[in-house]
Amino acid sequence: MSAIDNLAARLGDALKAAGAQVTTAESCTGGGIAEAITRIAGSSAWFEAGFVTYSNIQKVRQLGVPEVHFAAVGAVSREVVEAMVRGAQAHSGARYATAVSGVAGPGGGSREKPVGTVWIAWGDGDTLFSRRFQFSGDREAVRLQTVEAALQGLLRLLDEENPAAG
């Protein structure tokens, strides 16, 4: 069992114990978090929905991300991933959510947001946390590190810890 499979299985156990469901809102991972979760047998009991909103237009349409954020701070930002979490929770009804937006590469980076820059947010009801990561490696490595960090954060959240810490 891979590290990601192990995290997803642990997440499923924790969500079942809590009687809760999770949703995902993904950009740079293209559905990788939802795929990891649904790889676990029985995940229909605790996985509600996954939103893959790769374009800014879909972040606005599907998740209600305020359009002004893209001009003000860009898609790879705290404001956008936090709005993605709130939109995913509102549209799915799930208590827990994670959202990701980043620059997986090989292109698309800038001085302020180089390749490997990823923002992840996690929500539990009204509680919201977010963190900027700087991952290394190629596109696949950045995406896998993002999936792993998102799942780890959800587990911390279910343990009533701050997923953005450390």
N, C-alpha and C positions, 0 to 999 in steps of 0.2 A: 504494500500500500504506500503510495507517495505521500509526501508531507502535506500536499494540498488535499488529497483524499482523506487523510487523517484529520485535518482541521475541519473539513466539511462534515465528517461523521461525528466529531465532537460537537460541532455546532448543532447538528440535528438532535443529538441527545439532549443538549442544553435547552433547545427550543421546545422539545417534547416535554421535558420536565417542567418548563415554565408555562406550558399550554399556550405558546405564542407562535406567531408566524413572522417570516422575514420577507423583504422584497429587496431587489437590487435596481440601481439606476447606473448604467455603465456607458462610458464613452470609449476611452482608449483600450479597454479590455474586450470590447466587442461582444459581450455576453459571456466572457470567460468565468466570471464569478457565479452566474446563474448555472452555467454548465457544470462547474465543479460541485455545486450544491445538489443539482439534480442527478448527478452521477451516483448519489447515495440512494440505495433502495429505500422506499418509504418516504422520500422527501416530499411527496404531495401532502403529507400531514402537516408540514411546517414551512414549506416554501409557497408563497402566495403568487408572486408575479415577478417578472424581470423586464426592465425597460432598457433597450439598447438605443440610445439617442446620440448617435455619432455626430450629427450635424447640429449646429446651433439652432436652426429652425425647428428641429424635432425636440430639442431641449425645451424650447418655448411651447410648442404645440402639445407635446405629450406630458410634460412635467410642470408647465407653468413657470419656468424660469423667466424672471423679468428680462426683457430684451436689452434694457439699458446696461445690464451687467457686462455684456460682451464688448461694448465700446469702452466702458469705464475700466474694467479690470481683466477682461478676456475670459475665454472659456476655461482655462486652466487657472482656477482661483477658488479661494475659500467661499466667496459669495455664491458662485455657480454650483459647487458641489453641495453646499448646504441647502440651496433652493431645490436641487435635484432630489435630495433626501426627502424634503417636505412634500414635493410633488409625488414622489413614489409612494410615500405613506398615504397621502390623501387619495390617490387613485386606486390603490390596492387594498387599503384597510389594514395592512400589516402594522403591527406595533413596532417592529425593528426594521431598520433599513440601512443600507450602505450605498454610497455613490462615489464614482471615480471619474476624474477627468485629468488627462495628462498628455505629455509629449513622448510617445513611445519610440519615435525615430523611424528610419535613420535621419530624416529631415524634419523640418518644422520647428526646430529649436531656435532660441534667441539668446542674447546675452542675459536677459532677465529670467528667462525660462528655458534653460538648455535641455537637450534631449535627456530624458530620464526624470524630468520634473513631473510629479504627480500629486494632485490634491485628492485626499480621501476624506469623506465625511461619514459619520455614523449617527443614527438617531434611535432613540427609545422613547416613544410617545413625544412629550414636549422637550426632552433632553436632547441636545445636539452637540457633537464634538467634531472637530476637523483638524487635519494636519497636512502639512506639505512634506513630501518625501523627495529625495534625490537618489533615484536608483541608477545602477550602472549596468553596462552590458548592451547587447543588441536589442532589437525590437522584441523578440520573443522573451528575453530575460527580463526586460522592463515590465512586460505584460504579466509574466508569471510572478514576479515580485509584488506587483500590484494586487493580484488575486490573493496571494498569501497574506499580505498586510491587511487587506479588507476583511478576510476571514478571521485573522487573529484579533482584529479590532472588535468584530462582532462578538467573539468569545469573551473578550475583556468586558464588553458592555453587559453581556449576560451575567458576568461575575460581579457586576456593579462596580467596575473599575473604569477609569478614564481610558478609553481606547487610543486617545491621541498622545498619551504620556509615553515617554521612553522610547 
